[in-house]
Amino acid sequence: MVTLPHVQAPPTPAELSALLRASWARSRPLPRTRATPRRALSDDEAARRLRAGPLCPHLAVIETLLAPTVRDEGLVLVVADPRGRVLAVHGSSDARRRAGNAGVRAGYDWSERVVGTSGLGTAVAAGRPVRVCGAEHWARLDPPLTCWAVPVRGASGDLVGVLDLSGSPSAERGNELALLVAAAAAVEARVAIDRPEPTAATDDESPSQLDVIARRHAVLRTARGELSLSARHSEIALLLATRPEGLTADDLAHELERAGRDPAVVRAEMRRLRAALAPLAGRESVRPRPYRFRRRPTTDAARVVSLVRSGRLGEAVRAHAGGVLPWSTAPGVETVRREVALRLRTAVGEAGEPHLLLELARCPENRQDASLWGAVVAAFAPGSPPRQEALAAIERIDSELRD
């Protein structure tokens, strides 16, 4: 059975403004100077990852669908990996030169944690199609660019890449994001068709589960038993479970700490993780270069996303209560946590069910979310108990912030 595409419709102007405000809030720790994306991959490594990735077989389709827009408006088409790292830039030599002068080059990291609000980085962080025009970027682009970006997901809902159109703000015609969304939807349908059918599992290869919601220490459950992981191993296991392409020691160094970490320390940590998993053997062993599970476990976080997609929102709210590894400050974990929470909150908001919204606001991870409690206030009649509860929550949050 082929899974339907996961791409959402282009955001409304109000939704886009909210996405940008949230992105700016996440970007505040970064300086508002000229954008300086970090070189994360060599040209050869970027090309290798593109060839090995799930988007590669469909590049011709992407280029065919978007070629007229790229050509007529002098834009570049950017293909990036799930972390916002540029793998390829297509377009005329003049368009590529202009984009390159702004730092849009193969191998460079445009994630929010490196450059703040940008088309690529914000599409990854928000999990939504976005448009970021000129000065809406957190860091200054020289020359200025308008960027449209859409995340692309695989059949299981995992992020497999990002498609981006970038060019001069004067080139905008207003239909770029809709065209990009259509191209991404076409690619997602083809990626779903490409997905191999699951094979029968032996006892050693039976399904395993990584539980990460409302936990400081993740628990890996297999047919051979279960194992509670250390806090650091929990973070690594979650990252590997959500990254089918695998992660190098350098990748993990930046996913685990904002300032990066010595890759040698990461390799030592991976040796300890592999030793900890040894009693469970089978597919739970981790392969190197890049690090990846021999057979990835499912996660309870992925189950939440699956419940959202199937419209079982009440179950999703209850399954998500507490959030993904809520005590972790690892950037990669924060990205997963934010993406799962955003998909749930967006679906609940669109459902228009006030009591479901109230149930979501009452969850531990939303205790300090004044905007969510504000939505509850708007959803209930004046004087009603839920509205009074929401007003009291907002007053408490304001008081705690003042203190």
C-alpha positions in Angstrom: 0.0 0.0 0.0 1.4 3.4 -1.0 1.4 6.1 1.7 0.0 9.4 0.6 2.3 12.4 0.5 2.9 14.3 3.8 3.5 17.7 2.3 1.2 20.4 3.8 -0.4 23.2 1.8 1.5 26.5 1.7 0.8 28.4 5.0 -1.6 31.3 5.0 -0.2 34.8 5.6 -1.1 34.6 9.3 0.4 31.1 9.6 3.6 32.2 7.9 3.9 35.2 10.2 3.5 32.9 13.2 6.2 30.5 11.8 8.6 33.4 11.3 8.0 34.9 14.8 8.7 31.5 16.3 11.8 31.1 14.3 13.1 34.5 15.3 12.5 33.6 18.9 14.6 30.4 18.5 17.3 32.5 16.7 17.8 35.1 19.5 21.0 33.6 20.9 22.7 34.2 17.5 24.2 37.6 16.5 22.4 39.6 13.8 25.4 40.1 11.6 26.1 38.9 8.1 25.1 35.3 7.6 28.0 32.9 8.0 26.9 29.4 7.2 29.4 26.8 8.4 31.1 24.4 6.0 29.8 21.1 7.2 30.6 18.7 4.3 33.3 18.7 1.6 32.1 18.9 -2.0 32.8 15.2 -2.5 30.9 14.2 0.7 27.9 16.4 -0.3 27.8 14.8 -3.7 28.1 11.3 -2.2 25.2 11.9 0.3 23.1 13.3 -2.6 23.8 10.1 -4.7 23.1 7.8 -1.7 20.0 9.7 -0.5 16.3 8.9 -1.3 15.8 12.1 -3.4 18.5 11.2 -5.9 16.3 9.0 -8.1 13.8 11.8 -8.4 16.1 14.8 -9.2 15.1 14.7 -12.8 11.4 15.0 -11.8 12.2 17.9 -9.5 14.2 19.7 -12.1 11.5 19.2 -14.8 8.7 20.5 -12.6 10.7 23.6 -11.4 12.9 24.3 -14.4 10.7 27.0 -16.0 10.4 28.9 -12.7 14.2 28.6 -12.1 15.0 29.7 -15.6 12.5 32.5 -16.0 13.0 34.1 -12.6 16.8 33.6 -12.3 16.5 31.4 -9.2 18.5 28.5 -7.9 17.1 25.2 -6.9 18.7 23.9 -3.7 18.6 20.3 -2.5 19.4 19.9 1.2 19.6 17.0 3.6 17.3 16.6 6.7 19.7 18.8 8.8 19.6 21.8 6.4 23.0 21.1 4.8 23.2 22.0 1.2 23.9 19.0 -1.1 23.4 20.6 -4.5 22.6 23.9 -6.1 21.1 24.1 -9.6 20.6 27.1 -11.9 22.3 29.4 -14.3 25.9 30.3 -13.6 24.8 33.9 -12.8 22.1 32.7 -10.4 24.5 30.2 -8.7 27.2 32.9 -8.4 24.7 35.3 -6.7 23.5 32.6 -4.3 27.1 31.5 -3.7 28.1 35.0 -2.7 25.4 34.8 0.0 26.8 31.4 1.2 24.4 29.1 -0.6 26.9 26.5 -1.6 27.1 22.7 -1.6 28.3 21.4 1.8 27.3 24.5 3.9 25.0 24.3 6.9 21.9 26.5 6.8 20.2 25.1 9.9 18.6 27.6 12.3 21.2 26.9 15.0 24.0 28.1 12.7 22.4 31.0 10.8 19.0 31.6 12.5 15.9 32.1 10.4 16.3 31.1 6.8 14.3 29.2 4.2 16.2 25.9 4.6 16.7 26.0 8.3 13.2 27.1 9.2 11.6 24.5 7.0 13.6 21.9 8.8 12.9 23.3 12.3 9.2 24.0 11.7 8.5 21.0 9.5 6.4 23.3 7.3 6.7 25.1 3.9 8.1 28.6 4.4 8.9 31.8 2.6 11.6 34.0 4.0 12.1 37.3 2.2 15.2 39.5 2.5 15.3 41.2 5.9 13.1 38.4 7.4 16.3 36.3 7.6 17.8 36.6 11.1 21.3 37.2 9.7 22.0 39.6 6.9 22.4 38.1 3.4 24.7 39.9 1.0 23.3 40.0 -1.6 19.7 39.7 -0.2 17.7 36.7 -1.2 14.1 35.6 -0.9 13.9 31.8 -0.1 11.0 29.4 -0.5 11.6 26.0 1.1 9.6 22.8 1.6 10.5 19.7 3.8 10.2 16.3 2.0 9.3 13.2 4.0 9.6 9.5 3.4 6.8 7.0 3.6 7.2 6.6 7.4 7.0 10.4 7.9 10.8 10.8 8.5 12.3 14.0 7.0 14.4 12.9 4.0 15.4 16.3 2.6 14.4 19.9 1.8 13.8 21.6 -1.5 14.5 25.3 -1.8 14.1 28.0 -4.4 16.2 31.2 -3.8 16.8 34.3 -5.7 16.6 38.1 -5.8 13.5 39.6 -4.0 12.7 41.5 -7.1 12.1 38.2 -9.0 9.2 37.1 -6.9 5.9 36.4 -8.7 3.9 35.0 -5.8 3.4 31.3 -6.9 6.8 30.0 -6.1 5.9 28.3 -2.8 2.8 26.6 -4.3 5.0 25.2 -7.2 7.6 24.0 -4.7 4.9 22.3 -2.6 3.5 20.5 -5.7 7.0 19.3 -6.6 7.7 18.0 -3.1 4.3 16.2 -3.1 5.2 14.5 -6.4 8.6 13.4 -5.0 7.0 12.1 -1.7 4.6 10.0 -3.8 7.6 8.5 -5.7 9.6 8.0 -2.5 6.7 6.1 -1.0 6.5 3.8 -4.1 10.3 3.2 -3.8 9.9 2.0 -0.2 10.7 -1.7 0.0 8.2 -4.1 1.5 9.0 -5.3 5.0 10.4 -8.8 5.3 9.5 -11.4 7.9 11.6 -11.1 11.1 13.4 -13.7 13.0 13.6 -13.6 16.8 16.8 -11.6 16.5 15.3 -9.3 13.9 11.9 -8.8 15.6 10.6 -5.3 15.9 12.2 -3.2 18.6 10.9 0.0 20.3 12.8 3.0 21.7 10.7 4.8 24.3 11.8 8.5 24.6 8.6 10.4 25.7 8.5 11.8 29.2 11.8 10.1 30.0 15.3 11.2 31.1 16.6 7.8 30.2 15.3 6.1 27.0 14.3 2.5 27.2 15.1 0.1 24.3 12.7 -2.9 24.2 13.4 -6.0 22.1 12.4 -9.6 21.9 15.5 -10.4 24.1 14.6 -7.9 26.8 14.8 -4.2 27.6 17.6 -1.8 28.4 17.6 1.6 30.1 20.1 3.9 28.4 22.2 6.6 30.0 21.1 10.2 29.3 23.8 10.6 26.6 23.1 7.2 25.0 19.4 8.1 25.0 20.2 11.2 22.9 22.4 9.3 20.5 19.9 6.4 20.1 17.1 8.8 19.3 19.2 10.6 16.7 20.2 7.4 15.1 16.6 6.1 15.2 15.4 9.2 13.3 18.2 9.4 10.8 18.0 6.6 8.3 21.0 7.9 6.4 23.2 7.6 9.5 25.4 10.2 11.3 29.2 10.6 11.3 31.2 11.4 14.4 31.3 15.0 13.2 27.6 15.0 12.7 26.9 13.7 16.2 29.4 16.2 17.7 27.2 19.1 16.5 23.9 17.3 17.2 24.8 16.7 20.8 26.2 20.1 21.8 25.7 23.6 20.4 29.4 24.4 20.5 30.3 21.0 19.0 32.3 18.3 20.6 35.6 16.6 19.9 34.7 13.8 17.4 37.2 11.5 19.3 35.1 11.9 22.4 32.0 11.0 20.3 33.7 7.9 18.9 34.6 6.8 22.5 30.9 7.3 23.5 29.8 5.2 20.5 32.1 2.4 21.6 30.4 2.4 25.0 27.0 2.5 23.4 27.7 -0.5 21.3 29.0 -2.4 24.3 25.9 -1.5 26.2 23.7 -2.8 23.4 25.8 -6.0 23.0 23.5 -8.2 25.3 20.6 -7.4 23.0 22.7 -8.2 19.9 20.9 -8.6 16.6 19.9 -5.4 14.8 20.4 -3.2 17.8 24.2 -3.2 17.1 25.3 0.0 15.6 27.3 0.1 12.4 30.1 2.6 11.8 30.9 5.0 8.9 28.4 6.5 9.3 26.9 5.4 12.6 23.5 3.8 12.1 21.4 1.0 13.5 21.7 -2.2 11.6 17.9 -2.2 11.8 16.3 1.0 13.2 14.0 0.7 16.1 10.6 2.4 16.0 10.0 5.1 18.6 7.1 6.2 20.6 7.6 9.7 19.2 7.1 8.3 15.7 3.9 6.7 16.9 2.6 10.1 18.0 3.2 11.4 14.4 1.4 8.3 13.0 -1.6 9.0 15.3 -1.7 12.6 14.1 -1.6 11.5 10.5 -4.5 9.1 11.0 -6.6 11.7 12.8 -6.5 10.0 16.2 -5.7 13.3 18.0 -6.9 12.5 21.5 -4.7 9.4 21.5 -1.8 11.5 20.1 -2.1 14.1 22.8 -2.1 11.5 25.6 0.8 9.5 24.0 2.9 12.7 23.7 2.3 14.0 27.3 5.7 15.0 28.7 7.5 15.5 25.3 10.5 13.9 23.7 13.5 13.5 26.2 12.3 16.7 27.9 15.4 17.2 29.9 17.8 17.0 26.9 19.4 20.2 25.6 21.2 18.4 22.7 20.4 20.5 19.5 19.4 17.4 17.5 17.1 16.2 20.2 15.5 19.6 20.5 14.8 19.6 16.8 13.0 16.2 17.0 11.1 17.3 20.1 10.0 20.6 18.5 9.0 18.9 15.2 6.8 16.3 16.9 5.2 18.9 19.2 4.6 21.3 16.3 2.9 18.6 14.2 0.6 17.7 17.1 -0.2 21.2 18.0 -0.9 22.2 14.4 -3.3 19.3 14.0 -5.1 20.0 17.2 -5.5 23.7 16.4 -6.9 22.8 12.9 -9.3 20.3 14.4 -11.4 23.0 16.1 -12.2 21.0 19.1 -11.9 23.2 22.3 -11.7 20.4 24.8 -8.9 18.7 22.8 -7.0 22.0 22.8 -7.5 22.2 26.6 -6.2 18.6 27.1 -3.1 19.5 25.1 -2.5 22.7 27.2 -2.7 20.7 30.4 0.1 18.4 29.3 3.4 18.9 31.3 5.4 20.1 28.3 2.9 23.0 27.7 2.8 24.3 31.3 4.7 27.5 30.3 3.1 27.9 26.8 1.2 31.2 27.2 0.2 31.2 23.5 -1.4 27.8 23.7 -3.3 28.8 26.9 -4.3 32.0 25.0 -5.8 29.8 22.3 -7.8 28.0 25.0 -9.1 31.4 26.2 -10.3 32.2 22.7 -11.9 28.8 22.2 -14.2 28.9 25.3 -17.1 31.2 26.3 -16.5 33.9 28.9 -17.0 32.7 32.4 -16.7 29.0 31.5 -14.4 26.9 33.8 -11.9 26.0 31.0 -11.6 29.7 30.1 -11.0 30.6 33.8 -8.4 27.9 34.1 -6.6 29.2 31.0 -6.7 32.8 32.3 -5.3 31.6 35.6 -2.5 29.7 33.8 -1.6 32.8 31.8 -1.5 34.9 35.0 0.8 32.3 36.6 3.1 32.3 33.6 3.4 36.1 33.6 4.1 36.1 37.3 6.8 33.5 37.0 8.4 35.4 34.2 8.4 38.6 36.3 10.0 36.8 39.2 
